[in-house]
Amino acid sequence: MIVGNASNSGVYERLVSETMSSLQTQQLNGKIALVTGASSGIGAASAVALAAAGAHVLIHYNTQADEAQKVLEQVRAAGSDGEIVQADLVSWEGTQVLCRYAEGRKIDILVNNAGSLVQRTRVLEFTHELWEKVMMLNLTSAFFLSQAVLRGMSERKSGVIINMSSVAARFGGGLGALAYSSAKAAVSTMTKGLTKEFAPQGVRVNCISPGTVDTGYHRSFSTQEGLDGVRAATPIGRLGTAEEIADLVVFLSSDQATFIHGQVIEINGGFFMA
């Protein structure tokens, strides 16, 4: 028996390493993955990680065309291929564009990653227009894009949807992030509702709830003092990385996660423990 035999421990480690390497490079071969908000941050890392696992990746972006092109180059360097698609998910018109695009493709994996608090705003300063923008980007577009791919997934009795929530959904977020945290809480709930309806049809829907991740998003919307405070409050003593979230995206997309349905998975270094 290899396990527990010190003389064969090197063999065991090699077998595990080879097995994991094989899974990373073969497990998603032939799959088509659509990742929204994939020109930077978690979306970009997820696109590259899915490509490394063998998926053909559709890279959605809104304004960062050059960055999206760089992600496509990284996808190809990872041994796969992909395409770039532009749509403004802050608007209903842009959301419809991406939904029509998705309906025309055999999407096996949808990662609803696009999101932002748009601008940090106190409650009494919120306008109807800003509220609608935050909800459209973080919640409404994710729902209708899910609807667009679920038609085909349910017919094929196969598919994976991964929604991106936030630890802010668990405690309300920081000052000025109420609309964002509310939308992300709704995303978590939406995940459970979709699971009840579509798990019997062979579709897995799960949700990832990241803590504070060291990306341009938090460098734009958070102060250094605030980020230092999060580090101090996090047992692991640091912020997360986009690659760590992307690893979970790949796992939930794979056959290793076939019995995981309707879950909101917290990944935050211990910052929040339910």
LUMTORSE-904057 format. One record per residue (C-alpha): chain; x, y, z; residue in three letters. Coordinates in steps of 0.5 Angstrom, whole numbers, always signed. Example, Ala and Ser with C-alpha at 12.3 -4.5 7.8 and 13.67 -1.06 7.14 Angstrom:
residues 2
('A', (+25, -9, +16), 'Ala')
('A', (+27, -2, +14), 'Ser')
***
This chain:
residues 274
('A', (+0, +0, +0), 'Met')
('A', (+3, +7, -2), 'Ile')
('A', (+0, +11, +3), 'Val')
('A', (+3, +11, +10), 'Gly')
('A', (+9, +7, +7), 'Asn')
('A', (+15, +12, +8), 'Ala')
('A', (+20, +9, +3), 'Ser')
('A', (+15, +10, -2), 'Asn')
('A', (+12, +17, +0), 'Ser')
('A', (+16, +20, -6), 'Gly')
('A', (+12, +15, -11), 'Val')
('A', (+6, +17, -8), 'Tyr')
('A', (+7, +25, -8), 'Glu')
('A', (+9, +24, -16), 'Arg')
('A', (+3, +20, -17), 'Leu')
('A', (-2, +25, -14), 'Val')
('A', (+2, +31, -18), 'Ser')
('A', (+1, +27, -24), 'Glu')
('A', (-6, +26, -23), 'Thr')
('A', (-7, +33, -21), 'Met')
('A', (-4, +36, -27), 'Ser')
('A', (-8, +31, -32), 'Ser')
('A', (-14, +34, -29), 'Leu')
('A', (-12, +41, -30), 'Gln')
('A', (-10, +40, -37), 'Thr')
('A', (-16, +35, -39), 'Gln')
('A', (-22, +36, -35), 'Gln')
('A', (-26, +41, -39), 'Leu')
('A', (-23, +39, -46), 'Asn')
('A', (-29, +40, -51), 'Gly')
('A', (-33, +45, -46), 'Lys')
('A', (-34, +52, -48), 'Ile')
('A', (-34, +57, -42), 'Ala')
('A', (-37, +64, -42), 'Leu')
('A', (-34, +69, -37), 'Val')
('A', (-37, +76, -36), 'Thr')
('A', (-32, +81, -34), 'Gly')
('A', (-26, +78, -36), 'Ala')
('A', (-22, +83, -38), 'Ser')
('A', (-19, +84, -31), 'Ser')
('A', (-18, +81, -24), 'Gly')
('A', (-22, +75, -22), 'Ile')
('A', (-25, +74, -29), 'Gly')
('A', (-19, +75, -33), 'Ala')
('A', (-16, +70, -28), 'Ala')
('A', (-22, +65, -29), 'Ser')
('A', (-21, +65, -36), 'Ala')
('A', (-14, +63, -36), 'Val')
('A', (-15, +58, -31), 'Ala')
('A', (-21, +55, -35), 'Leu')
('A', (-17, +55, -41), 'Ala')
('A', (-11, +51, -38), 'Ala')
('A', (-16, +46, -36), 'Ala')
('A', (-18, +45, -43), 'Gly')
('A', (-24, +50, -44), 'Ala')
('A', (-25, +54, -50), 'His')
('A', (-27, +61, -47), 'Val')
('A', (-31, +67, -49), 'Leu')
('A', (-28, +73, -46), 'Ile')
('A', (-33, +78, -44), 'His')
('A', (-31, +86, -43), 'Tyr')
('A', (-35, +92, -43), 'Asn')
('A', (-29, +98, -44), 'Thr')
('A', (-22, +95, -43), 'Gln')
('A', (-21, +92, -50), 'Ala')
('A', (-14, +92, -50), 'Asp')
('A', (-14, +88, -43), 'Glu')
('A', (-19, +83, -46), 'Ala')
('A', (-14, +82, -52), 'Gln')
('A', (-9, +81, -47), 'Lys')
('A', (-13, +76, -43), 'Val')
('A', (-14, +72, -50), 'Leu')
('A', (-7, +72, -51), 'Glu')
('A', (-6, +69, -44), 'Gln')
('A', (-12, +64, -46), 'Val')
('A', (-8, +61, -52), 'Arg')
('A', (-1, +61, -48), 'Ala')
('A', (-5, +56, -43), 'Ala')
('A', (-6, +52, -49), 'Gly')
('A', (-13, +53, -51), 'Ser')
('A', (-17, +58, -55), 'Asp')
('A', (-22, +63, -54), 'Gly')
('A', (-26, +69, -57), 'Glu')
('A', (-28, +76, -55), 'Ile')
('A', (-35, +79, -54), 'Val')
('A', (-36, +86, -52), 'Gln')
('A', (-43, +88, -48), 'Ala')
('A', (-45, +94, -43), 'Asp')
('A', (-48, +90, -38), 'Leu')
('A', (-50, +96, -34), 'Val')
('A', (-55, +97, -39), 'Ser')
('A', (-61, +93, -41), 'Trp')
('A', (-59, +94, -49), 'Glu')
('A', (-52, +91, -47), 'Gly')
('A', (-55, +85, -43), 'Thr')
('A', (-59, +83, -49), 'Gln')
('A', (-53, +83, -54), 'Val')
('A', (-50, +78, -49), 'Leu')
('A', (-56, +74, -48), 'Cys')
('A', (-57, +73, -56), 'Arg')
('A', (-50, +72, -57), 'Tyr')
('A', (-50, +66, -51), 'Ala')
('A', (-56, +63, -54), 'Glu')
('A', (-53, +62, -61), 'Gly')
('A', (-47, +58, -57), 'Arg')
('A', (-47, +52, -54), 'Lys')
('A', (-45, +54, -47), 'Ile')
('A', (-43, +49, -42), 'Asp')
('A', (-40, +54, -37), 'Ile')
('A', (-43, +60, -35), 'Leu')
('A', (-39, +65, -30), 'Val')
('A', (-43, +71, -28), 'Asn')
('A', (-37, +75, -26), 'Asn')
('A', (-38, +82, -28), 'Ala')
('A', (-40, +87, -22), 'Gly')
('A', (-38, +93, -19), 'Ser')
('A', (-41, +98, -14), 'Leu')
('A', (-40, +103, -19), 'Val')
('A', (-39, +109, -14), 'Gln')
('A', (-39, +109, -7), 'Arg')
('A', (-45, +113, -5), 'Thr')
('A', (-48, +114, +2), 'Arg')
('A', (-56, +112, +2), 'Val')
('A', (-58, +119, +2), 'Leu')
('A', (-54, +121, -4), 'Glu')
('A', (-57, +115, -8), 'Phe')
('A', (-61, +116, -14), 'Thr')
('A', (-66, +112, -18), 'His')
('A', (-61, +112, -24), 'Glu')
('A', (-55, +109, -20), 'Leu')
('A', (-59, +104, -16), 'Trp')
('A', (-62, +101, -23), 'Glu')
('A', (-54, +101, -26), 'Lys')
('A', (-52, +97, -20), 'Val')
('A', (-57, +92, -20), 'Met')
('A', (-57, +91, -27), 'Met')
('A', (-50, +90, -27), 'Leu')
('A', (-49, +86, -21), 'Asn')
('A', (-56, +82, -21), 'Leu')
('A', (-61, +83, -27), 'Thr')
('A', (-56, +82, -32), 'Ser')
('A', (-53, +75, -29), 'Ala')
('A', (-61, +73, -28), 'Phe')
('A', (-62, +74, -36), 'Phe')
('A', (-56, +71, -38), 'Leu')
('A', (-57, +65, -34), 'Ser')
('A', (-64, +64, -37), 'Gln')
('A', (-61, +65, -44), 'Ala')
('A', (-56, +59, -43), 'Val')
('A', (-61, +55, -39), 'Leu')
('A', (-65, +53, -45), 'Arg')
('A', (-60, +50, -48), 'Gly')
('A', (-57, +47, -42), 'Met')
('A', (-63, +44, -40), 'Ser')
('A', (-64, +41, -46), 'Glu')
('A', (-57, +37, -46), 'Arg')
('A', (-58, +35, -39), 'Lys')
('A', (-52, +38, -37), 'Ser')
('A', (-48, +45, -35), 'Gly')
('A', (-45, +49, -30), 'Val')
('A', (-47, +56, -28), 'Ile')
('A', (-42, +60, -23), 'Ile')
('A', (-45, +66, -20), 'Asn')
('A', (-40, +71, -16), 'Met')
('A', (-43, +74, -10), 'Ser')
('A', (-39, +77, -4), 'Ser')
('A', (-37, +77, +3), 'Val')
('A', (-41, +84, +3), 'Ala')
('A', (-47, +80, +2), 'Ala')
('A', (-46, +77, +9), 'Arg')
('A', (-45, +83, +13), 'Phe')
('A', (-48, +89, +9), 'Gly')
('A', (-41, +92, +6), 'Gly')
('A', (-38, +98, +8), 'Gly')
('A', (-40, +105, +8), 'Leu')
('A', (-43, +107, +1), 'Gly')
('A', (-44, +100, -2), 'Ala')
('A', (-51, +98, +0), 'Leu')
('A', (-54, +97, -7), 'Ala')
('A', (-48, +93, -8), 'Tyr')
('A', (-48, +88, -2), 'Ser')
('A', (-56, +88, -3), 'Ser')
('A', (-55, +86, -10), 'Ala')
('A', (-50, +81, -8), 'Lys')
('A', (-54, +78, -3), 'Ala')
('A', (-60, +77, -8), 'Ala')
('A', (-55, +73, -13), 'Val')
('A', (-53, +68, -7), 'Ser')
('A', (-61, +67, -6), 'Thr')
('A', (-62, +67, -14), 'Met')
('A', (-57, +61, -14), 'Thr')
('A', (-61, +57, -9), 'Lys')
('A', (-67, +58, -13), 'Gly')
('A', (-64, +56, -20), 'Leu')
('A', (-62, +50, -17), 'Thr')
('A', (-69, +48, -14), 'Lys')
('A', (-71, +49, -21), 'Glu')
('A', (-65, +46, -26), 'Phe')
('A', (-61, +41, -21), 'Ala')
('A', (-67, +36, -24), 'Pro')
('A', (-65, +37, -31), 'Gln')
('A', (-57, +36, -30), 'Gly')
('A', (-55, +43, -29), 'Val')
('A', (-51, +45, -23), 'Arg')
('A', (-51, +52, -20), 'Val')
('A', (-47, +55, -15), 'Asn')
('A', (-44, +61, -12), 'Cys')
('A', (-37, +64, -10), 'Ile')
('A', (-37, +69, -5), 'Ser')
('A', (-30, +72, -5), 'Pro')
('A', (-27, +76, +1), 'Gly')
('A', (-23, +82, +0), 'Thr')
('A', (-18, +80, -6), 'Val')
('A', (-12, +84, -8), 'Asp')
('A', (-15, +87, -15), 'Thr')
('A', (-16, +93, -19), 'Gly')
('A', (-23, +93, -16), 'Tyr')
('A', (-21, +94, -9), 'His')
('A', (-15, +99, -11), 'Arg')
('A', (-21, +103, -14), 'Ser')
('A', (-26, +103, -9), 'Phe')
('A', (-22, +102, -2), 'Ser')
('A', (-17, +106, +2), 'Thr')
('A', (-11, +103, +4), 'Gln')
('A', (-13, +104, +11), 'Glu')
('A', (-19, +100, +10), 'Gly')
('A', (-15, +94, +6), 'Leu')
('A', (-10, +94, +12), 'Asp')
('A', (-16, +94, +17), 'Gly')
('A', (-18, +88, +13), 'Val')
('A', (-11, +84, +13), 'Arg')
('A', (-11, +85, +20), 'Ala')
('A', (-18, +82, +21), 'Ala')
('A', (-16, +76, +17), 'Thr')
('A', (-14, +70, +20), 'Pro')
('A', (-9, +68, +14), 'Ile')
('A', (-6, +76, +15), 'Gly')
('A', (-7, +78, +8), 'Arg')
('A', (-12, +79, +2), 'Leu')
('A', (-14, +74, -3), 'Gly')
('A', (-11, +73, -10), 'Thr')
('A', (-15, +73, -16), 'Ala')
('A', (-12, +66, -18), 'Glu')
('A', (-15, +63, -12), 'Glu')
('A', (-22, +65, -14), 'Ile')
('A', (-20, +62, -21), 'Ala')
('A', (-18, +55, -18), 'Asp')
('A', (-25, +55, -14), 'Leu')
('A', (-28, +56, -21), 'Val')
('A', (-25, +51, -24), 'Val')
('A', (-26, +46, -19), 'Phe')
('A', (-34, +48, -19), 'Leu')
('A', (-34, +47, -27), 'Ser')
('A', (-31, +40, -26), 'Ser')
('A', (-33, +33, -25), 'Asp')
('A', (-30, +33, -18), 'Gln')
('A', (-36, +38, -16), 'Ala')
('A', (-42, +34, -19), 'Thr')
('A', (-45, +33, -12), 'Phe')
('A', (-45, +40, -10), 'Ile')
('A', (-51, +44, -12), 'His')
('A', (-54, +51, -9), 'Gly')
('A', (-48, +53, -5), 'Gln')
('A', (-45, +60, -3), 'Val')
('A', (-38, +58, -2), 'Ile')
('A', (-34, +63, +2), 'Glu')
('A', (-27, +64, +0), 'Ile')
('A', (-24, +69, +5), 'Asn')
('A', (-18, +67, +9), 'Gly')
('A', (-22, +66, +15), 'Gly')
('A', (-25, +74, +15), 'Phe')
('A', (-32, +71, +15), 'Phe')
('A', (-34, +64, +18), 'Met')
('A', (-41, +62, +18), 'Ala')
***
